[in-house]
């Protein structure tokens, strides 16, 4: 079983911290995810785990370049509400035939988020800049 800790997932070769090839740290080794059955529900779990908003695209065919090492997951099937890919159904390493030319990736939209609201559609507006989330000021808001 894979850990649900945020530090066990990263996005590589994207244009920002919220896009790239999906890589998982397991047993001290970074590896990739095969794109078999990869879709927006799987990308939604990754975007949430990375605190990167909603998925814009689930990429396949090594869109962000080929990874190296182990391919940890294949045939990932998420409902979209999980907090980690390890909580989704998947075929573990060694039980499938996949190459790095099939590495999966995501493009998430993480420039704005709502926090401390009563539901997912309310709260303080925050903007992501650099490595930090900051409150949006109400200057010129109508």
N, CA, C and O atoms as CSV, one atom per row, in Angstrom:
chain,resi,resn,atom,element,x,y,z
A,1,UNK,N,N,0.840,-1.186,0.000
A,1,UNK,CA,C,0.000,0.000,0.000
A,1,UNK,C,C,0.879,1.241,0.000
A,1,UNK,O,O,1.897,1.306,0.689
A,2,UNK,N,N,0.469,2.203,-0.773
A,2,UNK,CA,C,1.209,3.442,-0.863
A,2,UNK,C,C,0.713,4.427,0.175
A,2,UNK,O,O,-0.460,4.410,0.547
A,3,UNK,N,N,1.604,5.284,0.644
A,3,UNK,CA,C,1.263,6.301,1.631
A,3,UNK,C,C,0.406,7.383,0.986
A,3,UNK,O,O,0.497,7.622,-0.218
A,4,UNK,N,N,-0.420,8.032,1.788
A,4,UNK,CA,C,-1.232,9.146,1.285
A,4,UNK,C,C,-0.584,10.493,1.577
A,4,UNK,O,O,-1.185,11.534,1.311
A,5,UNK,N,N,0.616,10.490,2.111
A,5,UNK,CA,C,1.328,11.722,2.435
A,5,UNK,C,C,1.631,12.509,1.166
A,5,UNK,O,O,2.037,11.927,0.160
A,6,UNK,N,N,1.436,13.841,1.200
A,6,UNK,CA,C,1.666,14.687,0.028
A,6,UNK,C,C,3.094,14.595,-0.501
A,6,UNK,O,O,3.322,14.781,-1.696
A,7,UNK,N,N,4.056,14.311,0.377
A,7,UNK,CA,C,5.449,14.287,-0.063
A,7,UNK,C,C,5.758,13.071,-0.935
A,7,UNK,O,O,6.866,12.962,-1.460
A,8,UNK,N,N,4.805,12.160,-1.100
A,8,UNK,CA,C,5.076,10.974,-1.900
A,8,UNK,C,C,4.647,11.134,-3.355
A,8,UNK,O,O,4.691,10.168,-4.116
A,9,UNK,N,N,4.239,12.320,-3.748
A,9,UNK,CA,C,3.853,12.567,-5.129
A,9,UNK,C,C,4.499,13.871,-5.596
A,9,UNK,O,O,4.653,14.812,-4.817
A,10,UNK,N,N,4.870,13.913,-6.864
A,10,UNK,CA,C,5.391,15.152,-7.432
A,10,UNK,C,C,5.032,15.206,-8.916
A,10,UNK,O,O,4.707,14.193,-9.537
A,11,UNK,N,N,5.103,16.417,-9.462
A,11,UNK,CA,C,4.881,16.638,-10.890
A,11,UNK,C,C,6.190,17.134,-11.489
A,11,UNK,O,O,6.809,18.063,-10.969
A,12,UNK,N,N,6.609,16.505,-12.594
A,12,UNK,CA,C,7.922,16.756,-13.176
A,12,UNK,C,C,7.791,17.232,-14.627
A,12,UNK,O,O,6.939,16.748,-15.373
A,13,UNK,N,N,8.643,18.184,-15.016
A,13,UNK,CA,C,8.755,18.697,-16.388
A,13,UNK,C,C,7.560,19.507,-16.861
A,13,UNK,O,O,7.374,19.679,-18.066
A,14,UNK,N,N,6.749,20.005,-15.946
A,14,UNK,CA,C,5.626,20.851,-16.330
A,14,UNK,C,C,6.052,22.302,-16.451
A,14,UNK,O,O,7.217,22.641,-16.246
A,15,UNK,N,N,5.091,23.155,-16.788
A,15,UNK,CA,C,5.402,24.579,-16.926
A,15,UNK,C,C,5.336,25.301,-15.589
A,15,UNK,O,O,5.835,26.419,-15.461
A,16,UNK,N,N,4.716,24.664,-14.580
A,16,UNK,CA,C,4.664,25.219,-13.234
A,16,UNK,C,C,4.533,24.064,-12.253
A,16,UNK,O,O,4.566,22.904,-12.663
A,17,UNK,N,N,4.385,24.358,-10.962
A,17,UNK,CA,C,4.338,23.299,-9.958
A,17,UNK,C,C,3.072,22.444,-10.038
A,17,UNK,O,O,2.988,21.397,-9.397
A,18,UNK,N,N,2.091,22.889,-10.823
A,18,UNK,CA,C,0.810,22.192,-10.911
A,18,UNK,C,C,0.571,21.532,-12.259
A,18,UNK,O,O,-0.573,21.319,-12.660
A,19,UNK,N,N,1.639,21.215,-12.948
A,19,UNK,CA,C,1.521,20.447,-14.190
A,19,UNK,C,C,2.782,19.604,-14.342
A,19,UNK,O,O,3.854,19.983,-13.870
A,20,UNK,N,N,2.645,18.473,-14.998
A,20,UNK,CA,C,3.808,17.643,-15.262
A,20,UNK,C,C,3.526,16.154,-15.216
A,20,UNK,O,O,2.392,15.717,-15.017
A,21,UNK,N,N,4.580,15.398,-15.403
A,21,UNK,CA,C,4.510,13.943,-15.310
A,21,UNK,C,C,4.300,13.556,-13.851
A,21,UNK,O,O,4.971,14.090,-12.968
A,22,UNK,N,N,3.379,12.638,-13.591
A,22,UNK,CA,C,3.088,12.200,-12.227
A,22,UNK,C,C,4.153,11.195,-11.798
A,22,UNK,O,O,4.393,10.193,-12.471
A,23,UNK,N,N,4.790,11.488,-10.653
A,23,UNK,CA,C,5.768,10.564,-10.090
A,23,UNK,C,C,5.423,10.298,-8.631
A,23,UNK,O,O,4.981,11.185,-7.902
A,24,UNK,N,N,5.639,9.050,-8.227
A,24,UNK,CA,C,5.313,8.574,-6.886
A,24,UNK,C,C,6.598,8.108,-6.204
A,24,UNK,O,O,7.417,7.421,-6.815
A,25,UNK,N,N,6.768,8.482,-4.938
A,25,UNK,CA,C,7.888,7.986,-4.144
A,25,UNK,C,C,7.399,6.796,-3.323
A,25,UNK,O,O,6.479,6.920,-2.515
A,26,UNK,N,N,8.022,5.655,-3.539
A,26,UNK,CA,C,7.656,4.433,-2.819
A,26,UNK,C,C,8.928,3.635,-2.565
A,26,UNK,O,O,9.756,3.463,-3.459
A,27,UNK,N,N,9.069,3.156,-1.349
A,27,UNK,CA,C,10.257,2.379,-0.959
A,27,UNK,C,C,11.547,3.139,-1.284
A,27,UNK,O,O,12.548,2.541,-1.680
A,28,UNK,N,N,11.510,4.472,-1.109
A,28,UNK,CA,C,12.685,5.305,-1.322
A,28,UNK,C,C,13.049,5.558,-2.769
A,28,UNK,O,O,14.127,6.083,-3.051
A,29,UNK,N,N,12.166,5.193,-3.696
A,29,UNK,CA,C,12.476,5.335,-5.127
A,29,UNK,C,C,11.325,6.030,-5.850
A,29,UNK,O,O,10.161,5.659,-5.695
A,30,UNK,N,N,11.671,7.051,-6.648
A,30,UNK,CA,C,10.676,7.724,-7.476
A,30,UNK,C,C,10.373,6.870,-8.694
A,30,UNK,O,O,11.274,6.291,-9.300
A,31,UNK,N,N,9.101,6.797,-9.046
A,31,UNK,CA,C,8.667,6.078,-10.240
A,31,UNK,C,C,7.460,6.770,-10.841
A,31,UNK,O,O,6.939,7.732,-10.278
A,32,UNK,N,N,7.024,6.283,-11.972
A,32,UNK,CA,C,5.955,6.939,-12.719
A,32,UNK,C,C,4.647,6.153,-12.644
A,32,UNK,O,O,4.552,5.122,-11.978
A,33,UNK,N,N,3.647,6.673,-13.348
A,33,UNK,CA,C,2.327,6.055,-13.444
A,33,UNK,C,C,2.046,5.815,-14.921
A,33,UNK,O,O,2.216,6.713,-15.745
A,34,UNK,N,N,1.614,4.598,-15.253
A,34,UNK,CA,C,1.263,4.262,-16.632
A,34,UNK,C,C,-0.073,4.903,-16.988
A,34,UNK,O,O,-0.950,5.033,-16.133
A,35,UNK,N,N,-0.230,5.304,-18.251
A,35,UNK,CA,C,-1.443,6.005,-18.665
A,35,UNK,C,C,-2.619,5.095,-19.006
A,35,UNK,O,O,-3.652,5.596,-19.452
A,36,UNK,N,N,-2.509,3.791,-18.817
A,36,UNK,CA,C,-3.637,2.894,-19.073
A,36,UNK,C,C,-4.811,3.292,-18.191
A,36,UNK,O,O,-4.680,3.322,-16.968
A,37,UNK,N,N,-5.954,3.598,-18.792
A,37,UNK,CA,C,-7.177,4.013,-18.093
A,37,UNK,C,C,-7.054,5.361,-17.379
A,37,UNK,O,O,-7.925,5.701,-16.577
A,38,UNK,N,N,-6.010,6.131,-17.643
A,38,UNK,CA,C,-5.782,7.432,-17.001
A,38,UNK,C,C,-6.809,8.428,-17.504
A,38,UNK,O,O,-6.975,8.587,-18.714
A,39,UNK,N,N,-7.510,9.110,-16.584
A,39,UNK,CA,C,-8.534,10.069,-16.991
A,39,UNK,C,C,-8.622,11.239,-16.001
A,39,UNK,O,O,-7.820,11.343,-15.073
A,40,UNK,N,N,-9.608,12.112,-16.216
A,40,UNK,CA,C,-9.742,13.313,-15.389
A,40,UNK,C,C,-10.040,12.999,-13.924
A,40,UNK,O,O,-9.656,13.780,-13.053
A,41,UNK,N,N,-10.704,11.899,-13.622
A,41,UNK,CA,C,-10.959,11.554,-12.225
A,41,UNK,C,C,-9.658,11.206,-11.518
A,41,UNK,O,O,-9.477,11.539,-10.346
A,42,UNK,N,N,-8.753,10.539,-12.221
A,42,UNK,CA,C,-7.432,10.239,-11.656
A,42,UNK,C,C,-6.644,11.533,-11.474
A,42,UNK,O,O,-5.997,11.739,-10.447
A,43,UNK,N,N,-6.705,12.406,-12.490
A,43,UNK,CA,C,-6.016,13.697,-12.420
A,43,UNK,C,C,-6.575,14.552,-11.286
A,43,UNK,O,O,-5.834,15.310,-10.660
A,44,UNK,N,N,-7.871,14.438,-11.017
A,44,UNK,CA,C,-8.487,15.198,-9.926
A,44,UNK,C,C,-7.858,14.843,-8.578
A,44,UNK,O,O,-7.638,15.715,-7.738
A,45,UNK,N,N,-7.571,13.555,-8.381
A,45,UNK,CA,C,-6.948,13.105,-7.135
A,45,UNK,C,C,-5.537,13.676,-7.022
A,45,UNK,O,O,-5.134,14.122,-5.948
A,46,UNK,N,N,-4.787,13.664,-8.118
A,46,UNK,CA,C,-3.428,14.205,-8.110
A,46,UNK,C,C,-3.453,15.703,-7.840
A,46,UNK,O,O,-2.693,16.189,-7.003
A,47,UNK,N,N,-4.311,16.439,-8.532
A,47,UNK,CA,C,-4.391,17.885,-8.342
A,47,UNK,C,C,-4.747,18.219,-6.895
A,47,UNK,O,O,-4.183,19.149,-6.318
A,48,UNK,N,N,-5.673,17.474,-6.308
A,48,UNK,CA,C,-6.053,17.704,-4.911
A,48,UNK,C,C,-4.883,17.408,-3.981
A,48,UNK,O,O,-4.596,18.188,-3.073
A,49,UNK,N,N,-4.215,16.295,-4.203
A,49,UNK,CA,C,-3.083,15.914,-3.355
A,49,UNK,C,C,-1.962,16.944,-3.421
A,49,UNK,O,O,-1.242,17.139,-2.442
A,50,UNK,N,N,-1.811,17.597,-4.556
A,50,UNK,CA,C,-0.768,18.601,-4.740
A,50,UNK,C,C,-1.231,20.005,-4.363
A,50,UNK,O,O,-0.465,20.961,-4.480
A,51,UNK,N,N,-2.480,20.137,-3.910
A,51,UNK,CA,C,-3.062,21.443,-3.577
A,51,UNK,C,C,-3.010,22.359,-4.796
A,51,UNK,O,O,-2.597,23.516,-4.718
A,52,UNK,N,N,-3.442,21.801,-5.920
A,52,UNK,CA,C,-3.333,22.502,-7.198
A,52,UNK,C,C,-4.670,22.742,-7.896
A,52,UNK,O,O,-4.709,22.881,-9.119
A,53,UNK,N,N,-5.739,22.791,-7.154
A,53,UNK,CA,C,-7.021,23.112,-7.766
A,53,UNK,C,C,-7.606,21.962,-8.558
A,53,UNK,O,O,-7.421,20.795,-8.213
A,54,UNK,N,N,-8.306,22.298,-9.613
A,54,UNK,CA,C,-9.015,21.300,-10.411
A,54,UNK,C,C,-8.193,20.890,-11.634
A,54,UNK,O,O,-7.364,21.662,-12.118
A,55,UNK,N,N,-8.426,19.672,-12.129
A,55,UNK,CA,C,-7.679,19.228,-13.308
A,55,UNK,C,C,-8.215,19.886,-14.574
A,55,UNK,O,O,-9.425,20.004,-14.763
A,56,UNK,N,N,-7.324,20.300,-15.411
A,56,UNK,CA,C,-7.689,20.819,-16.723
A,56,UNK,C,C,-7.518,19.739,-17.791
A,56,UNK,O,O,-8.223,19.714,-18.800
A,57,UNK,N,N,-6.554,18.846,-17.532
A,57,UNK,CA,C,-6.258,17.797,-18.520
A,57,UNK,C,C,-5.514,16.649,-17.851
A,57,UNK,O,O,-4.651,16.863,-17.000
A,58,UNK,N,N,-5.861,15.432,-18.248
A,58,UNK,CA,C,-5.112,14.229,-17.869
A,58,UNK,C,C,-4.309,13.845,-19.104
A,58,UNK,O,O,-4.893,13.484,-20.126
A,59,UNK,N,N,-2.993,13.914,-19.031
A,59,UNK,CA,C,-2.167,13.680,-20.213
A,59,UNK,C,C,-1.669,12.231,-20.260
A,59,UNK,O,O,-1.593,11.545,-19.241
A,60,UNK,N,N,-1.339,11.798,-21.461
A,60,UNK,CA,C,-0.857,10.435,-21.664
A,60,UNK,C,C,0.307,10.446,-22.652
A,60,UNK,O,O,0.744,11.502,-23.109
A,61,UNK,N,N,0.794,9.257,-22.970
A,61,UNK,CA,C,1.869,9.092,-23.953
A,61,UNK,C,C,3.086,9.961,-23.653
A,61,UNK,O,O,3.665,10.559,-24.560
A,62,UNK,N,N,3.469,10.030,-22.387
A,62,UNK,CA,C,4.658,10.772,-21.951
A,62,UNK,C,C,4.639,12.215,-22.456
A,62,UNK,O,O,5.652,12.723,-22.938
A,63,UNK,N,N,3.493,12.864,-22.344
A,63,UNK,CA,C,3.321,14.251,-22.770
A,63,UNK,C,C,4.387,15.158,-22.165
A,63,UNK,O,O,4.851,16.090,-22.823
A,64,UNK,N,N,4.782,14.897,-20.916
A,64,UNK,CA,C,5.800,15.698,-20.230
A,64,UNK,C,C,7.166,15.004,-20.231
A,64,UNK,O,O,8.004,15.279,-19.371
A,65,UNK,N,N,7.385,14.121,-21.177
A,65,UNK,CA,C,8.650,13.404,-21.270
A,65,UNK,C,C,8.605,12.074,-20.532
A,65,UNK,O,O,7.768,11.855,-19.657
A,66,UNK,N,N,9.509,11.210,-20.899
A,66,UNK,CA,C,9.579,9.887,-20.283
A,66,UNK,C,C,10.336,9.938,-18.971
A,66,UNK,O,O,11.383,10.576,-18.861
A,67,UNK,N,N,9.786,9.253,-17.974
A,67,UNK,CA,C,10.452,9.144,-16.689
A,67,UNK,C,C,11.480,8.029,-16.705
A,67,UNK,O,O,11.789,7.465,-17.755
A,68,UNK,N,N,12.002,7.720,-15.535
A,68,UNK,CA,C,12.999,6.659,-15.394
A,68,UNK,C,C,12.616,5.784,-14.214
A,68,UNK,O,O,11.778,6.155,-13.391
A,69,UNK,N,N,13.234,4.634,-14.148
A,69,UNK,CA,C,13.025,3.752,-12.999
A,69,UNK,C,C,11.739,2.967,-13.086
A,69,UNK,O,O,11.270,2.613,-14.168
A,70,UNK,N,N,11.182,2.704,-11.926
A,70,UNK,CA,C,10.001,1.851,-11.795
A,70,UNK,C,C,8.742,2.580,-12.262
A,70,UNK,O,O,8.609,3.790,-12.079
A,71,UNK,N,N,7.835,1.837,-12.860
A,71,UNK,CA,C,6.488,2.334,-13.123
A,71,UNK,C,C,5.630,1.719,-12.022
A,71,UNK,O,O,5.347,0.522,-12.055
A,72,UNK,N,N,5.214,2.527,-11.047
A,72,UNK,CA,C,4.557,2.004,-9.858
A,72,UNK,C,C,3.113,1.593,-10.070
A,72,UNK,O,O,2.670,0.598,-9.496
A,73,UNK,N,N,2.358,2.341,-10.889
A,73,UNK,CA,C,0.926,2.092,-11.076
A,73,UNK,C,C,0.591,1.926,-12.543
A,73,UNK,O,O,1.245,2.505,-13.411
A,74,UNK,N,N,-0.429,1.134,-12.812
A,74,UNK,CA,C,-1.078,1.077,-14.117
A,74,UNK,C,C,-2.565,0.870,-13.880
A,74,UNK,O,O,-2.978,0.438,-12.803
A,75,UNK,N,N,-3.358,1.178,-14.882
A,75,UNK,CA,C,-4.813,0.986,-14.808
A,75,UNK,C,C,-5.404,1.618,-13.548
A,75,UNK,O,O,-6.206,0.999,-12.849
A,76,UNK,N,N,-5.000,2.854,-13.268
A,76,UNK,CA,C,-5.521,3.583,-12.109
A,76,UNK,C,C,-6.997,3.895,-12.355
A,76,UNK,O,O,-7.372,4.383,-13.421
A,77,UNK,N,N,-7.817,3.607,-11.362
A,77,UNK,CA,C,-9.246,3.898,-11.451
A,77,UNK,C,C,-9.688,4.584,-10.161
A,77,UNK,O,O,-9.888,3.939,-9.132
A,78,UNK,N,N,-9.833,5.897,-10.240
A,78,UNK,CA,C,-10.265,6.687,-9.087
A,78,UNK,C,C,-11.710,7.123,-9.274
A,78,UNK,O,O,-12.193,7.240,-10.400
A,79,UNK,N,N,-12.390,7.362,-8.170
A,79,UNK,CA,C,-13.725,7.947,-8.211
A,79,UNK,C,C,-13.631,9.465,-8.347
A,79,UNK,O,O,-14.557,10.114,-8.835
A,80,UNK,N,N,-12.496,10.024,-7.908
A,80,UNK,CA,C,-12.266,11.464,-7.961
A,80,UNK,C,C,-12.288,12.114,-6.598
A,80,UNK,O,O,-11.865,13.261,-6.457
A,81,UNK,N,N,-12.778,11.400,-5.576
A,81,UNK,CA,C,-12.854,11.993,-4.237
A,81,UNK,C,C,-11.760,11.492,-3.299
A,81,UNK,O,O,-11.721,11.896,-2.137
A,82,UNK,N,N,-10.882,10.633,-3.770
A,82,UNK,CA,C,-9.801,10.108,-2.940
A,82,UNK,C,C,-8.771,11.198,-2.657
A,82,UNK,O,O,-8.674,12.180,-3.393
A,83,UNK,N,N,-8.000,11.013,-1.576
A,83,UNK,CA,C,-6.973,11.982,-1.204
A,83,UNK,C,C,-5.593,11.576,-1.714
A,83,UNK,O,O,-4.641,12.348,-1.599
A,84,UNK,N,N,-5.476,10.390,-2.268
A,84,UNK,CA,C,-4.198,9.879,-2.755
A,84,UNK,C,C,-4.452,8.830,-3.830
A,84,UNK,O,O,-5.469,8.137,-3.792
A,85,UNK,N,N,-3.532,8.707,-4.791
A,85,UNK,CA,C,-3.655,7.640,-5.786
A,85,UNK,C,C,-3.618,6.272,-5.129
A,85,UNK,O,O,-4.195,5.316,-5.647
A,86,UNK,N,N,-2.941,6.173,-3.985
A,86,UNK,CA,C,-2.875,4.912,-3.261
A,86,UNK,C,C,-4.217,4.449,-2.733
A,86,UNK,O,O,-4.364,3.290,-2.345
A,87,UNK,N,N,-5.213,5.350,-2.713
A,87,UNK,CA,C,-6.554,4.992,-2.271
A,87,UNK,C,C,-7.452,4.580,-3.437
A,87,UNK,O,O,-8.595,4.177,-3.226
A,88,UNK,N,N,-6.946,4.678,-4.652
A,88,UNK,CA,C,-7.694,4.289,-5.845
A,88,UNK,C,C,-7.389,2.826,-6.182
A,88,UNK,O,O,-6.453,2.234,-5.644
A,89,UNK,N,N,-8.179,2.268,-7.063
A,89,UNK,CA,C,-7.866,0.930,-7.576
A,89,UNK,C,C,-6.753,1.081,-8.610
A,89,UNK,O,O,-6.735,2.053,-9.366
A,90,UNK,N,N,-5.836,0.137,-8.645
A,90,UNK,CA,C,-4.736,0.175,-9.606
A,90,UNK,C,C,-4.099,-1.208,-9.699
A,90,UNK,O,O,-4.298,-2.067,-8.839
A,91,UNK,N,N,-3.337,-1.394,-10.755
A,91,UNK,CA,C,-2.499,-2.586,-10.881
A,91,UNK,C,C,-1.113,-2.201,-10.398
A,91,UNK,O,O,-0.528,-1.254,-10.923
A,92,UNK,N,N,-0.562,-2.913,-9.404
A,92,UNK,CA,C,0.757,-2.557,-8.871
A,92,UNK,C,C,1.892,-2.970,-9.805
A,92,UNK,O,O,1.719,-3.808,-10.690
A,93,UNK,N,N,3.052,-2.362,-9.586
A,93,UNK,CA,C,4.248,-2.665,-10.363
A,93,UNK,C,C,4.474,-4.170,-10.434
A,93,UNK,O,O,4.304,-4.882,-9.444
A,94,UNK,N,N,4.860,-4.643,-11.614
A,94,UNK,CA,C,5.148,-6.055,-11.801
A,94,UNK,C,C,3.965,-6.857,-12.312
A,94,UNK,O,O,4.129,-8.006,-12.722
A,95,UNK,N,N,2.756,-6.261,-12.294
A,95,UNK,CA,C,1.573,-6.999,-12.740
A,95,UNK,C,C,1.048,-6.499,-14.084
A,95,UNK,O,O,-0.077,-6.822,-14.468
A,96,UNK,N,N,1.854,-5.714,-14.804
A,96,UNK,CA,C,1.409,-5.159,-16.080
A,96,UNK,C,C,2.600,-4.960,-17.008
A,96,UNK,O,O,3.757,-5.038,-16.593
A,97,UNK,N,N,2.290,-4.706,-18.262
A,97,UNK,CA,C,3.316,-4.417,-19.257
A,97,UNK,C,C,3.117,-2.984,-19.729
A,97,UNK,O,O,2.145,-2.682,-20.422
A,98,UNK,N,N,4.030,-2.107,-19.357
A,98,UNK,CA,C,3.918,-0.689,-19.682
A,98,UNK,C,C,5.330,-0.131,-19.804
A,98,UNK,O,O,6.238,-0.583,-19.106
A,99,UNK,N,N,5.519,0.840,-20.678
A,99,UNK,CA,C,6.832,1.463,-20.813
A,99,UNK,C,C,6.719,2.952,-20.491
A,99,UNK,O,O,5.616,3.487,-20.380
A,100,UNK,N,N,7.851,3.608,-20.343
A,100,UNK,CA,C,7.843,5.028,-20.006
A,100,UNK,C,C,7.284,5.898,-21.137
A,100,UNK,O,O,7.004,7.077,-20.919
A,101,UNK,N,N,7.121,5.347,-22.321
A,101,UNK,CA,C,6.472,6.105,-23.390
A,101,UNK,C,C,4.982,6.279,-23.099
A,101,UNK,O,O,4.283,6.995,-23.816
A,102,UNK,N,N,4.498,5.618,-22.040
A,102,UNK,CA,C,3.096,5.709,-21.624
A,102,UNK,C,C,2.933,6.407,-20.274
A,102,UNK,O,O,1.916,6.218,-19.607
A,103,UNK,N,N,3.911,7.204,-19.861
A,103,UNK,CA,C,3.827,7.893,-18.574
A,103,UNK,C,C,2.670,8.898,-18.555
A,103,UNK,O,O,2.442,9.627,-19.520
A,104,UNK,N,N,1.956,8.913,-17.441
A,104,UNK,CA,C,0.794,9.787,-17.264
A,104,UNK,C,C,1.210,11.125,-16.668
A,104,UNK,O,O,2.227,11.227,-15.982
A,105,UNK,N,N,0.411,12.140,-16.941
A,105,UNK,CA,C,0.648,13.463,-16.385
A,105,UNK,C,C,-0.649,14.199,-16.142
A,105,UNK,O,O,-1.729,13.697,-16.453
A,106,UNK,N,N,-0.538,15.394,-15.583
A,106,UNK,CA,C,-1.709,16.233,-15.324
A,106,UNK,C,C,-1.385,17.696,-15.594
A,106,UNK,O,O,-0.234,18.128,-15.535
A,107,UNK,N,N,-2.433,18.433,-15.889
A,107,UNK,CA,C,-2.375,19.888,-15.925
A,107,UNK,C,C,-3.500,20.366,-15.023
A,107,UNK,O,O,-4.677,20.154,-15.316
A,108,UNK,N,N,-3.133,21.008,-13.933
A,108,UNK,CA,C,-4.102,21.494,-12.945
A,108,UNK,C,C,-4.183,23.012,-13.023
A,108,UNK,O,O,-3.251,23.669,-13.486
A,109,UNK,N,N,-5.295,23.561,-12.570
A,109,UNK,CA,C,-5.445,25.023,-12.541
A,109,UNK,C,C,-5.363,25.493,-11.103
A,109,UNK,O,O,-6.340,25.406,-10.360
A,110,UNK,N,N,-4.233,25.979,-10.716
A,110,UNK,CA,C,-4.051,26.357,-9.315
A,110,UNK,C,C,-3.629,27.790,-9.160
A,110,UNK,O,O,-2.632,28.070,-8.495
A,111,UNK,N,N,-4.345,28.688,-9.743
A,111,UNK,CA,C,-3.987,30.082,-9.549
A,111,UNK,C,C,-4.875,30.747,-8.513
A,111,UNK,O,O,-4.474,31.727,-7.885
A,112,UNK,N,N,-6.095,30.215,-8.328
A,112,UNK,CA,C,-7.029,30.785,-7.361
A,112,UNK,C,C,-7.700,29.646,-6.593
A,112,UNK,O,O,-7.998,28.595,-7.159
A,113,UNK,N,N,-7.935,29.871,-5.283
A,113,UNK,CA,C,-8.669,28.890,-4.487
A,113,UNK,C,C,-9.496,29.618,-3.431
A,113,UNK,O,O,-9.265,30.792,-3.141
A,114,UNK,N,N,-10.455,28.904,-2.868
A,114,UNK,CA,C,-11.270,29.405,-1.767
A,114,UNK,C,C,-10.903,28.630,-0.509
A,114,UNK,O,O,-10.785,27.405,-0.548
A,115,UNK,N,N,-10.720,29.337,0.613
A,115,UNK,CA,C,-10.382,28.680,1.874
A,115,UNK,C,C,-11.291,29.174,2.992
A,115,UNK,O,O,-11.846,30.271,2.920
A,116,UNK,N,N,-11.434,28.352,4.021
A,116,UNK,CA,C,-12.180,28.687,5.233
A,116,UNK,C,C,-13.642,29.020,4.988
A,116,UNK,O,O,-14.244,29.782,5.746
A,117,UNK,N,N,-14.215,28.455,3.936
A,117,UNK,CA,C,-15.635,28.666,3.679
A,117,UNK,C,C,-16.479,27.578,4.312
A,117,UNK,O,O,-15.956,26.639,4.912
A,118,UNK,N,N,-17.775,27.711,4.175
A,118,UNK,CA,C,-18.683,26.703,4.725
A,118,UNK,C,C,-18.880,25.535,3.763
A,118,UNK,O,O,-19.368,24.478,4.164
A,119,UNK,N,N,-18.505,25.714,2.502
A,119,UNK,CA,C,-18.549,24.641,1.509
A,119,UNK,C,C,-17.527,24.944,0.426
A,119,UNK,O,O,-16.795,25.929,0.529
A,120,UNK,N,N,-17.462,24.109,-0.619
A,120,UNK,CA,C,-16.418,24.281,-1.636
A,120,UNK,C,C,-16.640,25.504,-2.533
A,120,UNK,O,O,-15.767,25.844,-3.332
A,121,UNK,N,N,-17.776,26.158,-2.415
A,121,UNK,CA,C,-18.076,27.317,-3.256
A,121,UNK,C,C,-18.062,28.634,-2.489
A,121,UNK,O,O,-18.552,29.645,-2.993
A,122,UNK,N,N,-17.510,28.639,-1.284
A,122,UNK,CA,C,-17.441,29.876,-0.514
A,122,UNK,C,C,-16.115,29.935,0.234
A,122,UNK,O,O,-15.440,28.923,0.422
A,123,UNK,N,N,-15.763,31.138,0.652
A,123,UNK,CA,C,-14.547,31.297,1.434
A,123,UNK,C,C,-13.715,32.473,0.997
A,123,UNK,O,O,-14.090,33.227,0.099
A,124,UNK,N,N,-12.569,32.620,1.651
A,124,UNK,CA,C,-11.627,33.684,1.327
A,124,UNK,C,C,-10.923,33.339,0.020
A,124,UNK,O,O,-10.473,32.207,-0.155
A,125,UNK,N,N,-10.822,34.292,-0.895
A,125,UNK,CA,C,-10.137,34.091,-2.171
A,125,UNK,C,C,-8.637,34.231,-1.949
A,125,UNK,O,O,-8.168,35.230,-1.404
A,126,UNK,N,N,-7.889,33.212,-2.380
A,126,UNK,CA,C,-6.429,33.251,-2.309
A,126,UNK,C,C,-5.845,33.035,-3.695
A,126,UNK,O,O,-6.407,32.312,-4.518
A,127,UNK,N,N,-4.710,33.675,-3.939
A,127,UNK,CA,C,-4.023,33.608,-5.222
A,127,UNK,C,C,-2.672,32.941,-5.012
A,127,UNK,O,O,-1.971,33.240,-4.046
A,128,UNK,N,N,-2.308,32.038,-5.915
A,128,UNK,CA,C,-1.019,31.366,-5.820
A,128,UNK,C,C,0.029,32.149,-6.612
A,128,UNK,O,O,-0.127,32.408,-7.805
A,129,UNK,N,N,1.099,32.516,-5.909
A,129,UNK,CA,C,2.217,33.230,-6.547
A,129,UNK,C,C,3.505,32.659,-6.004
A,129,UNK,O,O,3.690,32.566,-4.791
A,130,UNK,N,N,4.388,32.280,-6.894
A,130,UNK,CA,C,5.646,31.674,-6.466
A,130,UNK,C,C,5.369,30.370,-5.755
A,130,UNK,O,O,4.766,29.463,-6.328
A,131,UNK,N,N,5.802,30.266,-4.512
A,131,UNK,CA,C,5.598,29.055,-3.730
A,131,UNK,C,C,4.499,29.209,-2.676
A,131,UNK,O,O,4.301,28.307,-1.862
A,132,UNK,N,N,3.772,30.353,-2.678
A,132,UNK,CA,C,2.865,30.648,-1.578
A,132,UNK,C,C,1.468,31.030,-2.051
A,132,UNK,O,O,1.291,31.579,-3.139
A,133,UNK,N,N,0.481,30.730,-1.214
A,133,UNK,CA,C,-0.885,31.207,-1.390
A,133,UNK,C,C,-1.041,32.474,-0.560
A,133,UNK,O,O,-0.658,32.506,0.609
A,134,UNK,N,N,-1.602,33.517,-1.162
A,134,UNK,CA,C,-1.813,34.791,-0.465
A,134,UNK,C,C,-3.250,35.236,-0.663
A,134,UNK,O,O,-3.852,34.945,-1.696
A,135,UNK,N,N,-3.814,35.946,0.326
A,135,UNK,CA,C,-5.187,36.431,0.161
A,135,UNK,C,C,-5.262,37.481,-0.950
A,135,UNK,O,O,-4.375,38.321,-1.102
A,136,UNK,N,N,-6.342,37.404,-1.713
A,136,UNK,CA,C,-6.580,38.433,-2.734
A,136,UNK,C,C,-7.204,39.626,-2.036
A,136,UNK,O,O,-8.125,39.464,-1.235
A,137,UNK,N,N,-6.727,40.793,-2.321
A,137,UNK,CA,C,-7.258,41.998,-1.694
A,137,UNK,C,C,-8.441,42.475,-2.488
A,137,UNK,O,O,-8.507,42.246,-3.696
A,138,UNK,N,N,-9.382,43.136,-1.839
A,138,UNK,CA,C,-10.647,43.501,-2.495
A,138,UNK,C,C,-10.572,44.815,-3.261
A,138,UNK,O,O,-11.595,45.475,-3.444
A,139,UNK,N,N,-9.425,45.197,-3.698
A,139,UNK,CA,C,-9.266,46.420,-4.483
A,139,UNK,C,C,-9.898,46.191,-5.857
A,139,UNK,O,O,-9.610,45.194,-6.518
A,140,UNK,N,N,-10.753,47.113,-6.281
A,140,UNK,CA,C,-11.434,47.085,-7.570
A,140,UNK,C,C,-12.349,45.878,-7.756
A,140,UNK,O,O,-12.624,45.503,-8.896
A,141,UNK,N,N,-12.825,45.265,-6.694
A,141,UNK,CA,C,-13.806,44.175,-6.814
A,141,UNK,C,C,-15.192,44.798,-6.916
A,141,UNK,O,O,-15.513,45.730,-6.179
A,142,UNK,N,N,-15.978,44.306,-7.793
A,142,UNK,CA,C,-17.340,44.828,-7.955
A,142,UNK,C,C,-18.348,43.769,-7.646
A,142,UNK,O,O,-19.551,44.020,-7.726
